[in-house]
Amino acid sequence: MDYGHSALVANISVEDHHQRVARQVFTSQGPLAFLPMVDDNLCSIVWSTDPTRAEKLAKMSDAEFNKALTAEFDSRLGLCQVQSERRVFPLTMRYARDFVTERVALVGDAAHTIHPLAGQGVNLGLLDAASLAQELLKLWNSGQDLGRKRHLREYERWRKARRRK
Protein backbone atom coordinates (compact mmCIF):
# COMPACT_ATOMS: atom_id res chain seq x y z
CA MET A 1 0.00 0.00 0.00
CA ASP A 2 1.35 3.41 -0.97
CA TYR A 3 0.86 6.04 1.76
CA GLY A 4 1.12 8.91 -0.75
CA HIS A 5 4.03 10.35 1.21
CA SER A 6 7.79 10.29 0.95
CA ALA A 7 10.28 10.65 3.78
CA LEU A 8 13.08 13.15 3.40
CA VAL A 9 15.93 12.21 5.74
CA ALA A 10 19.09 14.09 6.65
CA ASN A 11 21.38 14.99 9.53
CA ILE A 12 20.87 18.50 10.86
CA SER A 13 22.78 20.68 13.29
CA VAL A 14 20.58 22.71 15.60
CA GLU A 15 21.36 25.89 17.50
CA ASP A 16 19.88 24.75 20.83
CA HIS A 17 20.81 21.50 22.60
CA HIS A 18 18.28 18.75 21.88
CA GLN A 19 18.66 17.41 25.45
CA ARG A 20 18.44 13.85 24.07
CA VAL A 21 14.71 14.30 23.44
CA ALA A 22 13.03 13.20 20.22
CA ARG A 23 10.58 15.78 18.94
CA GLN A 24 7.84 15.62 16.35
CA VAL A 25 5.45 18.20 14.91
CA PHE A 26 2.34 17.42 12.92
CA THR A 27 1.76 19.87 10.11
CA SER A 28 -1.00 20.04 7.52
CA GLN A 29 1.45 18.52 5.04
CA GLY A 30 2.71 15.68 7.26
CA PRO A 31 4.83 14.95 10.34
CA LEU A 32 8.40 16.18 10.89
CA ALA A 33 10.54 14.33 13.44
CA PHE A 34 13.85 15.40 14.97
CA LEU A 35 15.73 12.44 16.43
CA PRO A 36 18.66 13.28 18.75
CA MET A 37 22.12 12.00 17.96
CA VAL A 38 25.14 11.66 20.30
CA ASP A 39 26.29 15.24 19.64
CA ASP A 40 24.09 17.65 21.66
CA ASN A 41 23.49 19.78 18.59
CA LEU A 42 23.00 17.09 15.96
CA CYS A 43 19.72 15.47 14.95
CA SER A 44 18.54 13.16 12.26
CA ILE A 45 15.28 14.26 10.68
CA VAL A 46 12.46 12.35 9.02
CA TRP A 47 10.22 14.76 7.15
CA SER A 48 7.13 13.04 5.80
CA THR A 49 5.36 14.96 3.05
CA ASP A 50 3.91 14.49 -0.41
CA PRO A 51 6.45 13.12 -2.93
CA THR A 52 6.56 16.26 -5.09
CA ARG A 53 7.29 18.48 -2.11
CA ALA A 54 9.89 16.04 -0.76
CA GLU A 55 11.78 16.11 -4.06
CA LYS A 56 11.57 19.91 -4.14
CA LEU A 57 12.98 20.11 -0.59
CA ALA A 58 15.78 17.74 -1.52
CA LYS A 59 16.80 19.88 -4.49
CA MET A 60 16.75 23.24 -2.69
CA SER A 61 20.00 25.00 -1.92
CA ASP A 62 21.23 24.40 1.62
CA ALA A 63 20.30 27.96 2.59
CA GLU A 64 16.72 27.60 1.26
CA PHE A 65 16.33 24.21 2.89
CA ASN A 66 17.64 25.45 6.26
CA LYS A 67 15.15 28.33 6.18
CA ALA A 68 12.22 26.04 5.23
CA LEU A 69 13.13 23.46 7.90
CA THR A 70 13.59 26.03 10.67
CA ALA A 71 10.22 27.59 9.78
CA GLU A 72 8.41 24.22 9.55
CA PHE A 73 9.75 23.27 12.99
CA ASP A 74 8.88 26.75 14.31
CA SER A 75 12.49 27.32 15.49
CA ARG A 76 11.92 24.89 18.41
CA LEU A 77 15.66 24.09 18.42
CA GLY A 78 16.81 27.40 17.00
CA LEU A 79 18.34 27.67 13.56
CA CYS A 80 18.73 24.41 11.64
CA GLN A 81 21.56 23.65 9.23
CA VAL A 82 21.73 20.60 7.01
CA GLN A 83 24.92 18.58 7.58
CA SER A 84 24.48 15.66 5.21
CA GLU A 85 23.09 14.71 1.87
CA ARG A 86 19.30 14.82 1.78
CA ARG A 87 17.64 11.57 0.68
CA VAL A 88 14.03 10.86 -0.23
CA PHE A 89 12.34 7.49 0.24
CA PRO A 90 8.77 6.55 -0.73
CA LEU A 91 6.67 5.43 2.23
CA THR A 92 4.83 2.22 1.51
CA MET A 93 3.44 -0.68 3.48
CA ARG A 94 5.04 -3.95 2.45
CA TYR A 95 4.82 -7.50 3.70
CA ALA A 96 7.09 -10.41 2.92
CA ARG A 97 5.22 -13.18 1.12
CA ASP A 98 6.66 -15.68 3.60
CA PHE A 99 7.71 -14.86 7.16
CA VAL A 100 9.40 -18.26 7.51
CA THR A 101 11.42 -20.66 5.40
CA GLU A 102 13.53 -23.59 6.43
CA ARG A 103 15.70 -22.39 9.36
CA VAL A 104 14.79 -18.70 8.86
CA ALA A 105 12.14 -16.54 10.53
CA LEU A 106 11.61 -12.88 9.65
CA VAL A 107 10.71 -10.31 12.30
CA GLY A 108 10.23 -6.54 12.29
CA ASP A 109 11.06 -4.57 9.17
CA ALA A 110 12.42 -7.72 7.51
CA ALA A 111 8.85 -9.08 7.57
CA HIS A 112 6.86 -5.89 7.11
CA THR A 113 7.35 -2.16 6.75
CA ILE A 114 4.86 0.52 7.69
CA HIS A 115 4.77 4.31 7.89
CA PRO A 116 7.31 5.42 10.53
CA LEU A 117 4.81 7.70 12.28
CA ALA A 118 4.65 7.11 16.03
CA GLY A 119 7.11 4.21 16.06
CA GLN A 120 4.55 1.52 15.25
CA GLY A 121 7.17 -0.39 13.25
CA VAL A 122 9.22 -0.83 16.43
CA ASN A 123 6.14 -1.99 18.32
CA LEU A 124 5.28 -4.54 15.62
CA GLY A 125 8.88 -5.75 15.56
CA LEU A 126 8.85 -6.28 19.32
CA LEU A 127 5.57 -8.18 19.05
CA ASP A 128 7.09 -10.32 16.29
CA ALA A 129 10.12 -11.10 18.46
CA ALA A 130 7.97 -11.95 21.49
CA SER A 131 5.67 -14.12 19.37
CA LEU A 132 8.60 -15.96 17.81
CA ALA A 133 10.22 -16.46 21.24
CA GLN A 134 6.97 -17.90 22.59
CA GLU A 135 6.67 -20.27 19.64
CA LEU A 136 10.33 -21.35 19.89
CA LEU A 137 9.94 -22.04 23.61
CA LYS A 138 6.89 -24.19 22.90
CA LEU A 139 8.83 -26.13 20.24
CA TRP A 140 11.89 -26.49 22.53
CA ASN A 141 9.77 -27.79 25.41
CA SER A 142 8.16 -30.39 23.14
CA GLY A 143 11.56 -31.50 21.78
CA GLN A 144 10.84 -30.45 18.19
CA ASP A 145 13.32 -29.06 15.66
CA LEU A 146 13.19 -25.26 16.08
CA GLY A 147 14.22 -24.51 12.51
CA ARG A 148 11.77 -26.61 10.53
CA LYS A 149 9.50 -24.52 8.36
CA ARG A 150 6.47 -26.61 9.23
CA HIS A 151 7.10 -25.94 12.92
CA LEU A 152 7.56 -22.19 12.38
CA ARG A 153 4.34 -21.86 10.37
CA GLU A 154 2.34 -21.27 13.56
CA TYR A 155 4.40 -18.10 14.20
CA GLU A 156 3.85 -17.02 10.59
CA ARG A 157 0.08 -17.58 10.72
CA TRP A 158 -0.14 -15.76 14.05
CA ARG A 159 1.75 -12.66 12.87
CA LYS A 160 0.09 -12.50 9.45
CA ALA A 161 -3.32 -12.68 11.11
CA ARG A 162 -2.36 -9.82 13.49
CA ARG A 163 -1.27 -7.56 10.61
CA ARG A 164 -4.79 -7.56 9.19
CA LYS A 165 -6.20 -5.95 12.35
N, C-alpha and C positions, 0 to 999 in steps of 0.2 A: 504494500500500500504506500503510495506517495503522499507525504504530508503537505506538499505544496510549499515547503520551506527548504531553504538551504542554511547550513551553518557556516558562518565565517569564523575562522579561528586564527588566533595570533597571540604572541606574547607582547605585553604592554607594560611600560613603566608608568607608575602613578606618582603624583606629587606627594600625597599623604600616605603614611604607612597603612597597609591593609589590615594590620593587627591579626593576621592569620584567620580572617573571617571571609567566607565565601559570600558574595552578594549577588542579587539578581533583581532586575527590574522588569516589569511587564509593560510593554508599550503597545500601542494600537497596531504596530507592525510586527510584533513578536518579542520574545524574551531576550534579554541580554544578561549574561552571567560573567562575573569577574571571579576567577578562582585563584586564591593566593598561592604564590610559589615561595621557595625558601627565602629569597631576598625580600626584605620588608616592603620594597617598592616595586615589586615585579608580580604581575598577574598574567594568567592565561585567560583569554576571553573566548566565549562561545556566543556568537551573535546570530540568533535565528530570525530570519526574515525571508521575504519572497525571493526566489532565485534571481530575478532581474536586479533587484536592489543589492543583493549580496555581491553579484558580479561587479556592479557599479562601485560599491564600497571597496572591493578588492583592487580595482583599477585606479582609484583616486591617488593623487600625490599623497605622500606621508602627511604633509601639512593639512590638506583638506580632510584626510581621514581622521587625524588627531582631533581636529575641530568638531567633526561630526560625532565622533565617539564620546568626547567630553560632554557635548551637548546632550546626546542621547542618554548618558548616564547622569545627567544633571550635576556634573562636577562633584559627585559624592566622594571621590578620592582625589580631587584636584585635577590639574591638567594631566591628560593622558598622552603618551607618546609611543607609537608602535616601535617595537624592537626586533621584530622578526618578519619574515615573509608572511603575507596574508594568504590563507588557503580557504577555498570554498568546497563544501561537501554537501551533496543532496541528502536530505533527511527522508528516509524511507523505512517502513517496517518490513523486515525480512525474517523468514524462518527457514532453517535447514530442513530439507526434505526428510532426512533421518537424523534423529538425535543420538542414535546408537548404531554401531557396527561391531563386528567382532573385535573385542578388546579395546573399544573406544567408546566413550560417552561424552557428548558435548554439553556444556553448561554455559550460562551467561551469554555474552555477545557472540560466542562461537555457535550457539544454537539459535539465537534470535536477536535482532536489533530493533530498538524502538526509539522514538523521539527522546532526546536527552533531558527534556524538561522534567524537573523535580526529582531526578535521580531514580526513576522507576526501573531503568535498566539494571542498576546495582541491586535493587530490591529483588527483581526477578532472578538475577544471577545467584543471589544468596539463597533464594527459595529452591532454585535448581540444585545447588550444592547440598542443601539440607535434605532434599528429596532423594538425591543420589546416595548420600551417606546412609539414609534410612534403608534404602533398598539394598545397598551393599551389606549392611549389618544383618539384614534379614537373610540374605544369601549366605553370608559367612556362618551365621548361627545354624543354618540348615546343611552346611557342608557342601554347598554347590559352588561350581566354578564361577567366580565373580566376573570374568571377562566374556562369558558366552553371550552372544547377541540375544539369544532366546531368553536368557535370564534377565538381561537389561531392558527388555521390551516393556516391562511393567513401569519402570521409571519413565521411558519414552511416552507411553500412553498417558501416564499421570500428568506429565508436564505439558504435553500437547493439549490435553483436555483443559488444563488450567489457562492456557493462553487464549482460549476462545471466550473466556469470561470477562 
